[in-house]
Amino acid sequence: MALDKVPPTPPQKLSLDDYDFNGPYIGWPLARACNETKWQPGLVFVCDNNSGGIGNIRNFILTCIRYGIEAGASGLIMPRIQRRSEENLANIFTTGFQPFGYFFDEKHFTDSMGEFCPQMKIYNDTDHFPNADKKKQAKEFYPKDLNIDLDGCDGRGVNRHLDQFRTKFDAWAVKYENQPSVERPLTLRFKWATFFEWPIMRDGPEFAATFGDLLRIRKDVQELAAYTIMEMAKFAGQEADITKSPPKYLGVHLRTESDALGFWPNFKTQSEGYMKQAEIHKLKHAYIASGNATEGHRFGEIAMQNVGLNVTSKVDLLKGEKLKQLTDLSWDQQALVDFLVLSKSTQFTGCSFSSFAMNIAIKRHLMTDGIFSRKWISPSDPFSTLVGRFESWYGDWMFMYECMWP
């Protein structure tokens, strides 16, 4: 049967025509999910067993909260963020926890949850909810452990039977005498690393497109990123005016840091792919994000020689007090500036195995059809291209694209 009506114009979540990194907050899909849930008084989720950069940590917190809604958790401990070592980027558990505001806008998060999901109350820590002194604790909880018969399948794969999760969760609580109540609450903390588990399209495109907007980057970093884009405009010989459209540039994420895994695309594969995108889209200026300064400069030299691409970075663009503001941030906090600047690039290209690059590409994908956007299809859409064949369809890598919240 032919469609006789044009679908409504979808609300936009991101635009390349302004310096707004967020767009309007749309909370009704969250409210709908929360209103459909049967809530359990005394069940409190703890969503802090995370690590790594913004892509991983963001997805862990969101996935944990989504499971919490499904479980009917009436309480949530304000998520904390595990800070990695500055000296050894692969060492992600050494320096302890930072508050939610280390990455994110705490007021936006608490206000949005309070308005659209008030059934899940947010507490500062595990001693600040009623009868906390009588609580039981479930640590290292892993949702897929509730699945009994895997029939030979890899147990680390995506949790496909989420329609059965609540039934199995309630049965688990009875079996292990973990039924929560106001008088004897239960705190539940996920095991590391539970972050690519929930297929986002299960809740419909409108929820998938808006749920991640609970976690907005902190405002001072947004302001620094906007300033960086204006400096990028000057670098590209374009108008630097925050009231106008951002400049035209290629956004590049070069993923060759010391913690990159051996089977990821190497420097040659990435750099050739990125230069190809510059040629296809006829862009002569690029903003590069790379934690390896040597490799970043190497790419800049090769790109200029081969395709006439002028490459710069946040460290090159910022001067004086703005540069000090940047360098006062930790390594992962500085990456938040890159995350935002790359999200506003004319075209974005990055490493297919990087959760950082995936997160940017999938967030930009919302420009295809707003809150009604269908799923990302690898390796590209009109706004982004990820480089390097994604061949490792096993274990923890199996469903990153399906389970990445925009």
C-alpha positions as CSV (number, residue, x, y, z in Angstrom):
1,M,0.0,0.0,0.0
2,A,1.4,3.4,-1.0
3,L,2.0,6.0,1.7
4,D,-0.5,8.8,1.3
5,K,1.0,11.1,3.9
6,V,4.4,12.7,4.3
7,P,6.0,11.9,7.7
8,P,6.1,14.9,10.0
9,T,9.2,17.0,10.0
10,P,11.4,15.5,12.6
11,P,12.9,17.7,15.4
12,Q,16.6,18.1,14.8
13,K,19.2,17.0,17.3
14,L,22.3,18.4,15.6
15,S,23.0,21.0,12.9
16,L,26.2,22.0,11.1
17,D,24.7,25.5,10.6
18,D,25.3,26.8,14.2
19,Y,27.5,26.4,17.2
20,D,24.9,24.7,19.4
21,F,26.3,21.2,20.3
22,N,23.1,19.9,21.8
23,G,19.9,21.1,20.1
24,P,16.6,21.1,22.0
25,Y,16.2,18.5,24.7
26,I,13.4,16.1,23.9
27,G,12.4,14.1,27.0
28,W,9.0,12.5,26.1
29,P,10.5,9.2,24.9
30,L,12.3,8.8,28.3
31,A,9.1,9.8,30.1
32,R,7.2,7.1,28.1
33,A,9.7,4.4,29.0
34,C,9.6,5.4,32.7
35,N,5.8,5.5,32.7
36,E,5.7,1.9,31.3
37,T,7.9,0.6,34.1
38,K,6.8,-1.2,37.3
39,W,9.0,0.4,39.9
40,Q,10.6,-1.4,42.9
41,P,11.0,0.7,46.0
42,G,14.4,0.2,47.6
43,L,16.2,-0.9,44.4
44,V,19.2,1.4,43.8
45,F,21.5,1.2,40.8
46,V,25.2,2.2,41.0
47,C,26.5,3.1,37.5
48,D,30.2,3.8,38.1
49,N,32.2,0.7,37.1
50,N,33.4,2.4,34.0
51,S,36.8,3.3,32.4
52,G,38.4,4.8,29.3
53,G,37.5,7.8,27.3
54,I,34.2,9.6,26.6
55,G,32.9,7.0,24.1
56,N,33.2,4.1,26.6
57,I,32.2,6.0,29.7
58,R,29.2,7.7,28.2
59,N,27.9,4.4,26.8
60,F,28.5,2.5,30.1
61,I,26.5,5.1,32.1
62,L,23.6,5.2,29.6
63,T,23.4,1.4,29.3
64,C,23.4,1.0,33.1
65,I,20.6,3.6,33.5
66,R,18.6,1.9,30.8
67,Y,18.9,-1.4,32.6
68,G,18.0,0.4,35.8
69,I,14.7,1.6,34.2
70,E,13.9,-1.9,33.0
71,A,14.6,-3.3,36.4
72,G,12.4,-0.7,38.0
73,A,15.2,0.9,40.1
74,S,13.6,3.6,42.2
75,G,17.0,5.0,43.0
76,L,20.2,5.9,41.1
77,I,23.5,6.9,42.7
78,M,24.9,9.9,40.8
79,P,27.3,8.3,38.4
80,R,31.1,8.8,38.9
81,I,33.8,8.6,36.3
82,Q,36.9,6.4,36.6
83,R,40.0,8.5,35.7
84,R,42.8,6.9,33.8
85,S,46.6,7.3,34.3
86,E,48.1,10.3,32.5
87,E,51.4,8.6,32.2
88,N,50.1,5.3,30.8
89,L,46.9,5.6,28.8
90,A,46.3,1.8,28.8
91,N,46.2,1.9,32.6
92,I,42.6,2.8,33.2
93,F,42.1,2.0,36.9
94,T,44.8,3.8,38.8
95,T,43.7,7.2,39.8
96,G,40.3,6.7,41.4
97,F,36.9,8.2,40.7
98,Q,36.0,11.7,39.7
99,P,32.5,13.3,40.1
100,F,29.9,13.3,37.3
101,G,30.9,16.9,36.5
102,Y,34.3,15.8,35.4
103,F,32.8,15.1,32.0
104,F,29.2,16.1,32.0
105,D,26.6,18.8,32.8
106,E,25.3,17.7,36.2
107,K,22.4,20.2,36.3
108,H,21.1,19.2,32.9
109,F,21.2,15.5,33.9
110,T,19.4,15.9,37.3
111,D,16.9,18.4,35.9
112,S,16.1,16.1,32.9
113,M,15.8,13.0,35.0
114,G,13.7,14.9,37.6
115,E,11.2,16.1,35.0
116,F,10.9,13.1,32.7
117,C,11.8,10.1,34.9
118,P,11.0,11.3,38.5
119,Q,10.3,7.6,39.5
120,M,14.1,7.1,39.6
121,K,15.4,9.4,42.3
122,I,19.1,10.4,42.2
123,Y,21.2,10.2,45.4
124,N,24.6,11.6,45.9
125,D,26.2,8.4,47.3
126,T,25.3,5.0,48.7
127,D,24.8,6.4,52.2
128,H,22.2,9.0,51.3
129,F,19.0,7.1,50.6
130,P,16.4,5.8,53.2
131,N,17.6,3.0,55.4
132,A,21.0,2.9,53.7
133,D,22.5,1.5,56.9
134,K,20.4,-1.7,56.3
135,K,21.2,-2.1,52.6
136,K,22.3,-5.3,50.9
137,Q,24.8,-5.0,48.1
138,A,25.0,-6.9,44.8
139,K,28.4,-6.3,43.3
140,E,29.7,-7.3,39.9
141,F,26.2,-7.9,38.5
142,Y,26.2,-8.8,34.9
143,P,22.8,-8.8,33.1
144,K,23.6,-11.6,30.7
145,D,24.5,-13.9,33.6
146,L,20.7,-14.3,33.9
147,N,20.7,-16.1,30.5
148,I,21.0,-19.8,31.3
149,D,21.0,-21.8,28.0
150,L,23.3,-20.2,25.5
151,D,23.3,-23.2,23.1
152,G,27.0,-22.8,22.4
153,C,26.8,-19.0,21.6
154,D,29.4,-16.6,22.8
155,G,28.0,-15.3,26.1
156,R,29.6,-11.9,25.6
157,G,27.3,-11.1,22.7
158,V,24.5,-8.6,22.8
159,N,21.7,-9.2,25.3
160,R,19.0,-9.9,22.6
161,H,16.2,-11.3,24.9
162,L,15.6,-8.1,26.8
163,D,11.9,-8.8,26.8
164,Q,12.7,-11.4,29.4
165,F,15.2,-9.4,31.4
166,R,12.7,-8.1,34.0
167,T,11.2,-11.5,34.6
168,K,14.6,-13.1,35.0
169,F,15.8,-10.2,37.2
170,D,12.9,-10.6,39.6
171,A,13.5,-14.4,39.7
172,W,17.2,-13.8,40.5
173,A,16.2,-11.4,43.3
174,V,14.0,-14.1,44.9
175,K,16.5,-16.9,44.4
176,Y,19.3,-15.1,46.1
177,E,17.1,-13.3,48.6
178,N,17.8,-9.9,47.1
179,Q,14.3,-8.6,46.9
180,P,14.5,-4.9,47.6
181,S,12.3,-3.0,49.9
182,V,12.2,0.4,51.5
183,E,13.1,-1.2,54.8
184,R,15.9,-3.3,53.4
185,P,17.2,-1.6,50.2
186,L,19.4,-3.3,47.6
187,T,22.3,-1.5,45.8
188,L,23.3,-3.1,42.5
189,R,26.6,-2.4,40.8
190,F,27.4,-3.6,37.3
191,K,30.6,-5.5,36.6
192,W,33.2,-3.9,34.3
193,A,32.8,-3.4,31.4
194,T,29.1,-3.6,30.6
195,F,28.7,-1.0,27.9
196,F,27.8,-2.5,24.6
197,E,24.9,-4.7,25.7
198,W,21.6,-2.9,24.9
199,P,20.5,-2.7,21.2
200,I,19.4,0.9,21.1
201,M,16.7,0.5,18.4
202,R,14.8,-1.9,20.6
203,D,13.2,1.1,22.2
204,G,12.3,2.8,18.9
205,P,14.3,5.5,17.0
206,E,12.9,8.3,19.0
207,F,14.2,6.9,22.3
208,A,17.5,5.8,20.6
209,A,18.0,9.4,19.3
210,T,17.3,11.2,22.5
211,F,18.3,9.1,25.5
212,G,22.0,9.9,25.1
213,D,21.2,13.6,25.4
214,L,21.0,13.1,29.2
215,L,24.8,13.3,29.1
216,R,25.7,16.6,27.7
217,I,29.4,17.8,27.9
218,R,30.0,20.3,30.7
219,K,29.4,23.9,29.7
220,D,32.9,25.3,30.1
221,V,34.2,22.7,27.7
222,Q,31.4,23.5,25.3
223,E,32.5,27.2,25.4
224,L,36.1,26.2,24.8
225,A,35.1,24.0,21.9
226,A,33.1,26.9,20.3
227,Y,36.1,29.2,20.7
228,T,38.3,26.5,19.0
229,I,35.9,26.3,16.1
230,M,36.1,30.1,15.6
231,E,39.9,29.8,15.6
232,M,39.5,27.1,13.0
233,A,37.5,29.5,10.9
234,K,40.5,32.0,11.0
235,F,42.9,29.1,10.1
236,A,40.7,28.3,7.1
237,G,40.4,31.9,6.0
238,Q,36.7,32.0,6.8
239,E,34.5,34.2,8.9
240,A,34.9,33.7,12.6
241,D,31.4,34.6,14.0
242,I,29.5,32.5,16.5
243,T,26.2,33.9,15.2
244,K,27.0,32.5,11.7
245,S,27.6,28.9,10.5
246,P,30.8,27.1,11.5
247,P,33.6,27.0,8.9
248,K,34.1,24.3,6.3
249,Y,36.6,21.7,7.4
250,L,37.3,18.0,7.6
251,G,37.2,16.4,11.0
252,V,39.9,13.7,11.5
253,H,40.3,11.3,14.4
254,L,43.7,9.6,14.2
255,R,43.7,6.6,16.6
256,T,47.3,5.5,17.0
257,E,47.9,6.1,20.7
258,S,49.8,3.7,22.9
259,D,46.7,1.9,24.0
260,A,45.5,1.2,20.5
261,L,45.2,-2.6,19.9
262,G,47.3,-4.3,17.3
263,F,44.5,-5.5,15.0
264,W,43.1,-1.9,14.6
265,P,43.8,0.0,11.3
266,N,47.4,1.2,11.3
267,F,48.7,4.7,10.6
268,K,49.0,4.0,6.8
269,T,45.4,2.7,6.5
270,Q,43.9,5.5,8.5
271,S,45.9,8.3,6.9
272,E,45.1,7.1,3.3
273,G,41.5,6.8,4.1
274,Y,41.3,10.3,5.7
275,M,43.1,11.9,2.7
276,K,40.7,10.2,0.4
277,Q,37.8,11.8,2.2
278,A,39.4,15.2,1.9
279,E,39.6,14.7,-1.9
280,I,36.1,13.4,-2.2
281,H,34.6,16.3,-0.4
282,K,37.0,18.9,-1.8
283,L,38.1,20.2,1.6
284,K,41.4,21.9,2.0
285,H,41.5,22.4,5.8
286,A,41.3,19.7,8.5
287,Y,41.0,19.6,12.3
288,I,42.8,16.6,13.7
289,A,42.3,14.9,17.1
290,S,45.0,12.6,18.1
291,G,46.5,11.7,21.5
292,N,49.8,11.0,19.7
293,A,51.2,14.4,18.8
294,T,54.1,13.0,16.7
295,E,51.7,10.9,14.6
296,G,49.4,13.9,14.3
297,H,52.1,16.1,12.9
298,R,53.3,13.3,10.6
299,F,49.8,13.1,9.2
300,G,49.7,16.8,8.6
301,E,53.0,16.7,6.6
302,I,51.8,13.8,4.5
303,A,48.4,15.3,3.9
304,M,49.9,18.6,2.8
305,Q,52.3,16.9,0.4
306,N,49.8,14.5,-1.1
307,V,46.5,16.3,-1.3
308,G,47.2,19.9,-0.2
309,L,45.3,19.5,3.0
310,N,46.1,22.0,5.8
311,V,45.9,20.3,9.1
312,T,45.7,21.8,12.6
313,S,44.7,20.8,16.1
314,K,43.4,22.4,19.3
315,V,46.9,22.9,20.7
316,D,47.9,24.8,17.5
317,L,44.7,26.9,17.4
318,L,44.5,28.0,21.0
319,K,46.8,30.7,22.5
320,G,47.3,32.4,25.8
321,E,44.6,31.9,28.5
322,K,42.6,29.7,26.2
323,L,45.5,27.3,25.8
324,K,46.1,27.3,29.5
325,Q,42.4,26.5,30.1
326,L,42.9,23.5,27.8
327,T,46.2,22.3,29.3
328,D,44.7,22.5,32.8
329,L,42.4,19.8,31.8
330,S,43.3,16.1,32.0
331,W,44.0,14.1,28.9
332,D,40.5,12.7,28.7
333,Q,38.9,16.1,29.4
334,Q,40.9,17.6,26.6
335,A,39.4,15.0,24.3
336,L,36.0,16.4,25.1
337,V,37.0,19.5,23.2
338,D,37.9,17.3,20.2
339,F,34.7,15.4,20.6
340,L,32.6,18.6,20.1
341,V,34.8,20.2,17.4
342,L,34.7,17.0,15.3
343,S,30.9,16.8,15.8
344,K,30.6,20.1,14.0
345,S,33.0,19.4,11.1
346,T,31.7,19.5,7.5
347,Q,32.7,15.9,7.1
348,F,34.0,13.6,9.8
349,T,36.3,10.6,9.4
350,G,37.8,8.3,12.0
351,C,39.0,4.8,12.9
352,S,36.3,2.2,12.7
353,F,37.4,0.4,15.9
354,S,37.3,3.5,18.1
355,S,34.3,4.0,20.3
356,F,35.2,7.8,20.3
357,A,34.9,7.9,16.5
358,M,31.8,5.7,16.4
359,N,30.1,7.9,19.0
360,I,30.7,11.0,16.9
361,A,29.6,9.4,13.6
362,I,26.4,7.9,15.2
363,K,25.6,11.2,16.8
364,R,26.1,13.0,13.5
365,H,23.9,10.4,11.9
366,L,20.9,12.0,13.7
367,M,21.1,14.7,11.0
368,T,19.7,12.3,8.5
369,D,16.2,12.3,9.9
370,G,16.2,13.8,13.4
371,I,14.6,11.8,16.1
372,F,13.2,9.4,13.5
373,S,16.7,8.5,12.2
374,R,17.2,4.9,11.3
375,K,20.2,2.9,12.4
376,W,23.7,3.8,11.2
377,I,24.9,1.5,8.4
378,S,28.7,1.0,8.2
379,P,31.0,2.4,6.9
380,S,29.4,5.8,6.1
381,D,26.5,8.1,5.8
382,P,26.3,11.6,4.2
383,F,28.1,13.2,7.1
384,S,30.8,10.7,8.3
385,T,33.0,7.9,7.1
386,L,34.8,5.3,9.4
387,V,38.0,3.9,8.0
388,G,39.3,0.3,8.4
389,R,37.4,-3.0,7.9
390,F,35.6,-4.0,11.0
391,E,36.2,-7.8,10.9
392,S,36.3,-8.9,14.5
393,W,32.8,-10.0,15.0
394,Y,33.3,-11.8,18.3
395,G,33.3,-11.2,22.0
396,D,33.2,-7.7,23.3
397,W,33.5,-6.2,19.8
398,M,30.4,-7.9,18.4
399,F,27.7,-5.3,18.7
400,M,29.3,-1.9,19.3
401,Y,27.4,-0.3,16.4
402,E,24.1,-1.7,17.5
403,C,24.6,-0.7,21.1
404,M,26.1,2.8,20.9
405,W,23.9,5.6,22.1
406,P,24.1,8.8,20.0
